[in-house]
Amino acid sequence: MSELTAFVDESGNSGIKIFSGTDKFHWVGVMLSSYDVELAKNELKTLLKNVGFSELHAGELGLRRINSIARGLIKIYKDIDAKFVFSRVEREHVATMMFVDLLFDSVNNEAAPPELYNVKFNRLLVTYAMAKTLTTEHRKRFWNVLGLIDRGEKEFQELMEEIKQHCIDNPKFISDIEMFSAIFDYAIAHPMQVLELDILVEERARIRREGLREDSDDIFRNNAKYRSANLATFNIAIGTLNHYLKRENLKICKFVHDEQNEFYKQLKNSFDNNTKVIDSSELFSDPVIQTADYFTGDIEFVNSADNIGIQLVDLAIWLGKRVYDLDQILEGECKELFQFIAERGIIDGFSLKDLEYTLAKASR
């Protein structure tokens, strides 16, 4: 079984404020290689010297300079046998996903039938209904309410009343308006339970009394960070990697992430937890969660200036954003470079467009 090193970078300038900034999507990119990538350091330095740079930073190089060294970059990617996994999440719909997770899971909301959330296809249908029916303003207000914790109880109830009426008035994408109304009514009557605030408030009080028992307690102290687009995109990337590693009979022995200050602890906790399980649920099945052992090392954080693997995946993400987010048509050697990366890559994630495609494909 081959052992790989994973080099990981992200892009999107998101944080917990998913409605601020200009980036519509948050990206996580992973480059996989079984070779010692640092052996290509001198070759990369020579390439960069030709365009007056000492570090491969795509945003600073720009398309013109990248175009002039693209063939050399393809050679480096080939020499290290690079493969890629990308995760791309529409930031606004992180709020949609959280809305569905909290309101339509029968564990939180007793008015919701278990199969509505537990069966993946049904959950996707509900998510699509809410993505199409809720307005951006609804999502913003919901996100703000989550940030208030127990101080947002009244605002949440008022918002649920408004959303319930909005769904009644705009039922086009809602299969059973009576059931949805009952789900909203339960949320209005039990806001602490539906928002999981009863657990959060109790655990925060315990932490104030006794201190942190273990690293996983951080989810109660920094709950907002675990809801962020950064973590949502990272977790999807880990899930996609698990399936790729299982299919190809591979393991990741080293997981190297670009230096991260704001989300260091949260990424580490998510890595420690999510690499140990794999979601094997089929589209129409109940949840199937199994143990996984495809990651054998810990996550480590490094400065990209000192690691060419991080620089190489930064370039791959930057090109992907040009094509997928900006609908830019690449030309010349840049087009060939992007095609090379795309042919060796997998892209996963969550967006309204992706969701529409998945449901249309499943319904054929």
N, C-alpha and C positions, 0 to 999 in steps of 0.2 A: 504493500500500500504506500503510494507516494505521499511525501510530506511537503506541505507548501508553506510559504510565508505570505501573509496578506498585508498589503499596504493600503491604508484607509484614509480618505479625506472627505470633507463635506463642503457644500457650498449653498448659500441661500440667505445668510445673514438673518436668521430667524429669531432664535431665542423663544421666550414665552409669549412675546408680542407678535402673534401670527398675522395680525392685520396691519402691521407697520412695515415700512420699507417698500422697495420696488420689485423684489423677487416674488413671482407668483408661486414658484416651486422651490422646495428644499431638496437637495441632492446629497446622497452618500455614494461614493465610488470606492470600489475595492479592486486592486490589481493583485492577481495571484501568480506566484512563480515558485518553481522548485529549485531555481538557480540562485547563486549568490549575486544579487542584483548590484551590489557595490563594485563588482568587477567591471561593470560598464561605466564607472565614474569618469575615467580619463577620456573615454570615447565621447561621453556626453559633454564634458568640459570643452573638448576640441570643437564640437558642433556649436556650442554656445558662444565660444570665443569668436567664431566667424560672424556672429551677429551682435557682438559687443556686450554680451551678458555673461555672468558667472553662475547664475542660477536659473533653472527652468521654472519660470513662473508665467503661465500662459497669459494671464490677464495683462501683464506688463509687456510681454513679447508682441502680442497682437497677431492677427492672421498673416500679415505680410512677412514678418520674420519667421513665423512658424512654417509658412509655405516654403521658405528657402532652405529649411533644415528638415523638412518632413521625411524625405527618403532616408536620411540618417537616423531619424527617430524610429521609423518602421524597422530598420535593421536592428536597432537596440531591442525593441519589443520582440522581434523574432528570436534574437539571440538568447533572451531570457525566457522565451516561450510564455509570454504574458497572456493571461486570461483575465476577463473583467466581469464584475457583477455591479450593476447600478441599481439604486433605489431612488425613486423620484416621487415626491408627495406634493399634491396641491395644498398649499398652506391653509387656505380658507376652509378646506374640507377636513382638516384635522378636527375642527370644531364639530363638523357633521358626524364624523366617526365617534367622537366622544359623546355627543348627544345620543346617538343610537346605543352605544355601549351602556350608558347609564339608565336611559329611559326604557329600553326594550328588552333588557335582560331580566328574566323572571326572578333571578336572585335578588335584584333590587326592587323590581316592580311586580307585585303579585297579580296585577291585572293582565300582564303579558303572558300569553301561552308560551311554554318552554321552547317549543319547536320554532317559534317565530325568530328567536335569536340563536338557538343552538344549531339549527341546520343552516349551513353556510349560504346556500342559495336563497333561503328566506331572509337571512340577515342582509344579504346584498340587495334584495328587493326593497327592504325597509330603508336601507341606507340610500338607495336611489330615490325612493319616494321623498325622503327628507331633504336630499340634496337638491331635488327639483322644486320642492314646495316651499322650504324655508327661504327667506330672503337673506341677503348678506347682513342686513341690520339685525335680524333675528340671531344669526350666528355670532355677531359681535357682542350683542347683549348677553347671550348665553355664556360666552367666553369670559366676559367681565364678571358675571355672577359667580362663576367657578372660582375666580380669584378672590372673591370676598369671603369665601368659606361660609361659616355659619352666620355671618353678618349679611349674607345675600339671600337668606331664606324668603323674605317677603318679596324681593325683586324676582326671585325664581318663580314663585307662585303667580305673580302678576304676568310674567312672561309666558308661563304655561297656559294661562287663560287666553292670552292673546294668540298664541300659536294654535291652540285648539280651535278657536273660532276661524283663524286663517285657513286651517286645514278643511274645516267644514265648508267654507266659502270657495275653496280651491281644491276640490277632491280628485282632480284629473289623474294623479299618479298614486292615489291611495286606494288600496284594494277593498278595505273594510273600514269605513269611516266610524262605525259604531265601536269597533274594537279599539281603534286609535283614540277615540274620545275617552273611552274607559281608561286607557293607559295614561292619558294626560290628566284625567280626574284623579287617579291614584297618586300621580306625582304631585299634584296640587295639595292633596290631603297628607302626603307623607314625604315632604321635601328632604328631610334629613336622611331618611332611608334610601331614597332614590339617588341622591347625590353622594351617597356613602359618607355623609358628614358625621353620622353617628359614630362610625368607626374612627374617622379621622380625628374628631374632637377628643374622643376617649384616649386614643393613642398619643396625641400631642400632650394631653394632661399627664399621662404616664411618663412621657419623656421629660417633661418639666420636673416631675417629682424624682424620678430615678435615673435620668440620663439615658443615653443610647445604649441598648443592649448589644446590638450588632449592626453591621453596615446596612442591612436591609431596612432598618428603622428610618433611614434617610428619606424613604418614600413618604413618610408622614410629615417630616420636617420641611422637605422641599417638594411638596406634592406638585406644585405648578410646573416644575422643571420636567417631571416625568410625563406631563401631558403635552410637552412642547413638540413642535414639528421636528426638531433635532432628534428626539428620542423615538418618535413615530417612524421616521425614515430609517434610523439606525436599526430599530427592531425588525423592520421589514427586510433590510439587508441581511441581518443575521439569519432570519427564516429562510430566505432565498439561498444563502450560502449552505445552510444545513441540507437542503434538498439537493443542491448541486454536488456537495461532497458525498452524500449518500449514493447518488446515481453514478458518480464517477469513481467510487471506492477510493476516496482521498481523505486526507486529514490536514488541518491547519495546525502547525506546531508553533507558529509565531504570528502574533496579530499586532501590527504596528500602526498606530493611529497618529495623525497629525496632532501637534500640541494643542491642548484644549484646557482653558482655564475655567470658563463658566460652567461647563457640564462634565467636568472630569469625573467626579464621584458618581454621577447619575449614569454616565456611559459605562463606567466600570461595573456598577451593580447590574445594569441591564445585560452587559456581556456575560457576567458570571451566571446569571439566571437563565437567559434565553439560549445560550449555547448548549445547555444541558437538556433541552427538550426540542422535539420536532412535531409540528402540527401535520398529521397525516390524514386529516379529515378530507373526505370526498365532498364534492359540491352538494350532493343530496343526502349526505350521511349525518349522523350525530357526531359530536366532537370526538376525535381520536388523537390524543396527545401521548406521545411516546418519549422515552428517555433517549438521549443522543450523546455520542462521545466523539464527534468529529473535530472538536477543538481540543488540543492537548496542552496548549500553553495559556498564559495570561495575556491580557491586553497591556500594551505599553505605549506611552505617549512620547513622541520625539519632535524636535524642531525640524521642520521641513527643509530648512537651509542645510541641515546636516544629513539628509536622507534622500537619495535620488529616487527611491521607490515611491515616496510620497509625492515628489515633484512629477514623476511620470503619470501617476493617477490623477493629479491635479489637472494636467493637460487633457487627459481623457474626459474628465468631467466638463471642463471648459468648452471643449468641442461639442460634447453632447448637449450642453445648454444652448449653444448657438443654433443647433439643428432642431431640437425638440421644443425649446421654450420660445425662441425668437423666430422660428421658421426661416432661418437663414440658409441659403443655398451655397454650400461650400464649392470652391472651384480649385483647379490646379492640383498641386501636390497635397494641399490640405484635405481635399475631397478624398484622395486616395488614402491618406492617413486615417481619416475618420472611418472610412469603409473597412479598413483593416481592423480597427478597434471594434467596430460594430459586429463584424463577423466572428470575433473572438469573445463577444460579450453577451450577457443576459441583462435585460432591464425589467424591473418590477416596480411596484409602487401603488399609489392610489391617486386617481384623479377622476373627475366626472366623466371625461371621455373614455378612460380605461374601463370604468364601471359599466358604461353603456355598451362597450365592445364585449365585455365578459358576459353580460346578461343576454345580449343578442346571440352570441355564439352558443350559450347554454340552451337557448330556447329553440334552436333550429331542429 
